[in-house]
Amino acid sequence: MIFVLEDTINGILMGSIYGLTALGLTIIFGVLKVINFAHGSMLMVGMYVAYWAVALTGLHPYMALFVVVPVMFFFGYYVQDLIIKPIFKAEKEVREPITVIIVTTGIWYILDNLTLLLFGPDYRILQDNPLRGKMLEAGQMLISVPKLWGFCAAVVTAASVYVFFQKTRMGRAIRATSLDREAASLMGINQYKVYNIAFGIGTASAGIAAITLVPFFNVYPTVGVLFDIKGFIIVVLGGLGSIWGAIVGGIIIGLIESVAPQFMTATWTEAIVYGLFLLVLFVKPSGLFGVKYDW
Amino acid sequence: MSFLEVEEINVFYGDVQVIFDLSLHVEEGEVVSIIGGNGAGKSTLLKTISCLLHPQSGQIRFENALLQNATPEEIVARGIVQVPEGRRLFSLMSVYDNLVVGAYNRRAAGSQEESLQQVYTMFPRLKERTSQIAMTLSGGEQQMVAIARGLMARPKLLMLDEPSLGLAPVLIKSIFKTIRAIADQGTTVLLVEQDVNHSLSLSDRGYVLEHGRIAMEGQAAHLLEDPHIKAAYLGL
């Protein structure tokens, strides 16, 4: 019994990190209405930035936040501004231009291969960082300390993004644009600037996710693919565009991955994840926290 | 020079021409109606003035400045604000959030609180519903939010696209009364309507738009007496 409880806790912790990796995906989709296929690669870029920031300075991994968050925000901001915006402008009449999805796929390949070129295929892990392999003993249970940090980071990040969207001038403008971009521009909101900022926020949150992963996860050029596929399932499960849906969706996946192997062969967990995914699509296509839009 | 001057514009949707050599003008402080049936090009005209669409030829001037190749948000910053057809509220946001988004442009942002008090005075109903989600409001209340949101942007020229659409007759009366009140407070109003009787009654001048061309123009009172308009639009 105690093992199930331990697995449940660790599943929630890891799941919240999955949720954090998917948060940017859901934010960007919510505003731009396109799936960003490069999201996993942006997470990977974030992991490399975090890795080098920590490896070169020897600081606590979470101190890298001060480097990674601004770097990733502007990285996302300018990827949207310089590469994606021109496509949106050319396809003004289309609400969900498929060409943008193809372009983000191109960005994915370019980023992955550029990283391969620059850093080689090696797996890198932060040796002797203060969080590595740390376990917290609670009764007879062992709780992973870096994942506990990750859980806190996920909750704080989701809450901050939520408050920003609800309470600030720019946050309201972003929500207005996501609900009706033409009406928003009639209210004086520059749609493309909103897209830049939403992309920046989404990428910065991938950067925070990268920091939570770096203390216990290998960094390599194609690491993003792992989280890409998981991310798509999470955001559809939680409801595309929903901030808390992403975190809850992530926790559900984390729980299944961690608890299910106690009762069956570990290879079945994937089948359960995809089965649940299909079930949600059948029963509630808008996802657990999704809303039916009527525009 | 007029306050708003539209000179011989031709507007296309793709290959289809919707507006043909259209000219009109609006003077400061006026209420001007543009009336016409479905598909006459009324909404297209407003979208062109708002720079959501750009004319293939012709010019639009506002306060003597050319609106060539401007973006919709620059138009708002200059003081032309459109209340779009079908209200187009931010459906999942509260009444308060909708209003505050209206004051997004720099010119209006500074006086947001003052504007908020003004629109609450004009629409006391909205003050009661300030935290309600917009899509749960009744049609009349939604139209109030749409107009109030437009006023929050501090317009010099307010353009209303079919504010009476889909409303009960009682509400239509009160919406038109409100529009008159807005004009009396010094905002220039360009009103696009199918409800010819009500809109001409409160306007100074009117234009009749048919198949993308101005078919008739003149003092609102004269237009109301015109036999063609009586036959075609008022069913008399």
Interface residues (C-beta under 8 A of the other chain):
Chain A: R169 R172 A173 R175 A176 L179 D180 E182 A183 A184 S185 L186 M187 G188 I189 N190 V291 Y293 D294 W295
Chain B: S50 L52 T71 P72 E73 V76 A77 V81 Q82 P84 R88 L89 F90 S91 L92 M93 D97 N98 V100 V101 G102 Y104 N105 A108 A109 M135 R149 A153
